[in-house]
Each structure stands twice: as C-alpha cells, then as structure tokens.
C-alpha cells in the first residue's frame, strides 16, 4: 500500500489492455503500476504491491514464469488474465501460485469484483494475523504462550522450560524475528 491506496501491478504485452485496466482500477481508487512483460514485473515487484494482474502470454518472460519467481519472495495475490481457457492452462496457473484466473475477453466488472474480493480477503487475513503477531522486545520474542529469551538463551511455553540445541534456538529466533520472510532449503 502506498499513499493510503492499494497498489496493483498490471502486466500485459498489449498496451490497450494495460491502459484500459489502468483507467478502470485507478477510477476505483487503486494505485496502478504497469509492465509489458514478466521481466518488468519482477523489476517493479516489492512488498508494497498488494495484487498482481498478469497476462500469461508475454514476451521475454511469461506470466507463469514471473508468478513462480514472485512466489519465492512475495505473498500478494496473483490473478492471471489470459486467452487460454483450457483446464491444463488453469492447472498450470494455480500450480505456480495464482489465486484466480480470468479468461479473455473479460468483463470489466468481473475483474473489479475479483480484485475487490481478493484484496478484501487478503486484508482481513492480514489483520487477523496481525492480532496474533509475536511481541518483540529488546530481550524477548513472544508468540502466544511461547517466550524466547535472548539474554538467557532459553525458551518457555507457559511455565515449562523447553530445552533446545544452539542451532534449534537460532532457527526459532530467526523465524520469530522475521515472521513474514519465506525461507527455502
């Protein structure tokens, strides 16, 4: 979110579609970024983008490839806009991280309603998770009834002390202090 507005990145190799979607979404109060291929999507991607509208068939890097790379770092919803309506195309879209799939030609109202619904669910989920966020102080990390004391290097769940190895302690510290980061093995 920037300037109090949800940020939507629209990517399509057809300028007319980018412009129409831009006008439509800006008219609804969204801040719109535009890209003409998957590489530009990745260049503009950041944690402030609230939703991605990606065409599947773009030059240089497809929407599928861009979505797969986005999912390694970002959790924002992805909607594919595409002329491909086959089941295998939809399966591929959802398997690389799509949250929705709209077939061209599409209704402007349908796009708006799907965007609103995804943003609403995402914001509701985020606000519920924010209520459960770990409390972070200078010497302790807390999550529910779990307390990780950094000075004593101890872990307690309620009144019970949990014995961890040094590595286990550091991994737990990493997860609790960087809750929204995605790690891969």
N, C-alpha and C positions, 0 to 999 in steps of 0.2 A: 504494500500500500504506500502510495506517495501522495503528498498533499491532501491527505484525507480521502483519496479516491482509490478504488480497486484498480490494479494495473493488469491489463490483458495484452498479451503479445499475440498478434495475428500474423501468421506466416502462410503465404500463398504465392506461387510464381506468377499468378495473374494479377496485375496491378488493379484492375477494375474490382476484383473481389476484395482485395485488401482495402481499397478506398471505400467500397460500399459497407463492409463490416466496420471499418473505422468510423465512418459517419454514424452508423447505426448505434454502435457501442458508446461513442462519445456523446451522442444525443441522450443516452441513458445515464450519463454522468461518470462513465469509466474513463480512465487514462489509457490510451491505446498506443502500443509500440508496434511497429511493422517490420516484417522481414520477408525477403523474397526467396529464401532457401534455408535449408537446415543449418548451414554454417552460420548464417546471420542470426538464427535463433540462438545458437549456442553462444555467440558473441554478446548478445543482449540479455541472456538469461542471468537472473540473480534472485536473491531471496525476496525481493520486493515484488516480483511478478506473482500475481495471485491466480492467474489462469492462462493456459496456452491454447490457442486455436490453431491447429496445424493441418495444412494440406498434406496428403500422403505423397503425391507425385510431384516432387520439386527437383530442380536440377542441383547438381553438386552433392547434395545430401538429402535423402528422402525424409519425410516426416517420421517414418518408423525409426530410422537411424537416429534422428535428432531426439526423439522421445526416449529411446533407450539410453542415450547419453545423459539426457536431463534427469532421468530417474536415478542415476547414480549419485546425484547431489541434491536434487530438489523434490519436494513433495506436492507442489502446486498441481491442481487438476489439469488434465490434458483432454481436449476434445479434438478428434480428428474430423476434418471436413474433406470429403473425397467423393469422386465419381465411382469408386469401386464399391459395389454393393454385395459382392459375393461373401458367403459365410467364411471362407478361408481368409479373406482380407480383414474381416471384422475380428476373427480369432487372432490374427497377427497383431492387429492394433491393440487389442486388450492385453495380449501377452507381453507387449513391450511397455505397457504402463498406462494405456488410455483409460480414462474414466467415462468417456462417452464417444459416440461415433455417429456423425450426421452425414447422410448421403446427399450429394449434389444432384440436381438442383434442390436447394433447401429453402424453406420458408424463413424469412427474416424473424418472424415472431417465434418460430420454433427455436432458432438459435438464441434469441434473447431469453426465452423461458428456460432453456437448458443451462445457459450461462448463469442466470439468477439462481437456479436450483442448486447447481454445483457450488457456487460461491456461498450461498446460504448454509448448505450442509457443512462445507469446509469451515466457515466461521463459527458455526455452532459447535462443531467438534473441537476446534481450537480453543474456544472459550471454556468448554468443559475440561479439556486437558490442562488449561492454564490454572484452573482451580486446584488441580492435583499436582502442580509443578513442585519440584523439590525446593525447599527453602535453603538458600545458600547464605552462610555467614562466613566470617573470616576463618573460623576453625572447624566448622561442621558443615556437612552436607546432609540434608534430610530428605527423605521420601517416605510419606505415610508414617509408619512407626519404625522405619529403619533410620539409624543415625550413624553416619560415618564421621568419626572424629579424626581430623587431620593431624592434630598435635599429638594425641595419644596413639595414633595409628590403630584405632580399634573400631569395631563395628558392633552395634547393638540393635536388636529388634525387640522393642519394648524394654523389658528389664534383662533380657537374655543376651549374653555376650556371644558373638559369633566369631569363631577362630578362622582366620583366613591366612593364606600364604602372602608373602610380599607381593607377588605378581597378581594374585586374585584381588588384593586390596587396591592396587594401582588400576586394574581394569575397572573395578567398581567405581573408583574415584573418577576415572575418565568418563564412564557412562553417566554418572550423576552430575558431573560438572559441564558436560556437553550433550545435553539431553536430546537436542534436535539434530545432531550430526549423525550421518549414516557412515558406518564403517564396514569395510569388506575384508575378507580374509585372503 
